[in-house]
Amino acid sequence: MKKVTILMFALTLLSTFVLPYSSFASPQKTHHSSLVALGDSITFGYNLGDNQSPSPYAFPYLMGANLNKKVENLGVPGWTSGDLLQALQTEKFQTAVEQAKIITLDIGSNDILRLASQYGLLNPENAQKPIQLTPEQQKGFEQATQQFAENLPIIIQHIKQFAPSSKIVLYNLYNPFPSASIYLHPLSESMIGQLNTIIENNANKFHLKVADAHAAFDEQQYTLVRLAQNDVHPTMEGQKVLAQLGEQILHKKRKVLAKHES
């Protein structure tokens, strides 16, 4: 199937999604932001611009335009939950969060994708055959999942500490691989599913609502993910959907179209 072939070629660019970009590790500080976006390359809007600064098509800016809010996009390509947690120890990030009325949080994809890349599981030749994890690899993913489970509540606690009256929009993770990718889809679904369970549990713990990117992107990947460009990041349409999900959490009237309506 041609679409499956395109999907496999997309894997060659996963390093842009997985590997950290040190040049983005210290975003410039701005003042009096109404909406602060925390996350990785999805928040950054990777490959929807020159990749030297966050894309104007990234969902935080779309939300800001619709809500008439000033935006500070602190998304950094390649970041894991650990990277964000470390950044929240710095004055730069603390100051940004303190000034926010709205905070979006979309983190976790790289916690497992970086490890999968290191194991070579995302290489095109491996993606076209059944994937059998070794005991060592299985242990590695379990440890990464556990680390995410430890990091996420501390991240949320920090946000609430620095901005106790802010509204938090917590995103879960979408699976970039449609079911037509018969090997990568179930592997990704299993791992992302575990992280999404952690996200849901923490949403309940901290009384937050989850922007359900996973459900919105399900079987819509060829439209909402840049697979045609050999990329696993959201398309402009995908970024619009993420923005709409965030606005829903903020009790706005905009509604994400159901699959049969799109």
Sequence and secondary structure as in RCSB ss.txt:
>XXXX:A:sequence
MKKVTILMFALTLLSTFVLPYSSFASPQKTHHSSLVALGDSITFGYNLGDNQSPSPYAFPYLMGANLNKKVENLG
VPGWTSGDLLQALQTEKFQTAVEQAKIITLDIGSNDILRLASQYGLLNPENAQKPIQLTPEQQKGFEQATQQFAE
NLPIIIQHIKQFAPSSKIVLYNLYNPFPSASIYLHPLSESMIGQLNTIIENNANKFHLKVADAHAAFDEQQYTLV
RLAQNDVHPTMEGQKVLAQLGEQILHKKRKVLAKHES
>XXXX:A:secstr
 HHHHHHHHHGGGTHHHHS  GGGSS    SS SEEEEESHHHHTTTSS SSS  TTSHHHHHHHHHT  EEE  
 TT  HHHHHHHTTSHHHHHHHHT SEEEEE  HHHHHHHHHHTTTTSHHHHTS     HHHHHHHHHHHHHHHH
HHHHHHHHHHHH TTSEEEEE    SS TTSTTHHHHHHHHHHHHHHHHHHHHHHTT  EE HHHHHTT HHHHB
 GGGT  SB HHHHHHHHHHHHHHTT S     GGG 
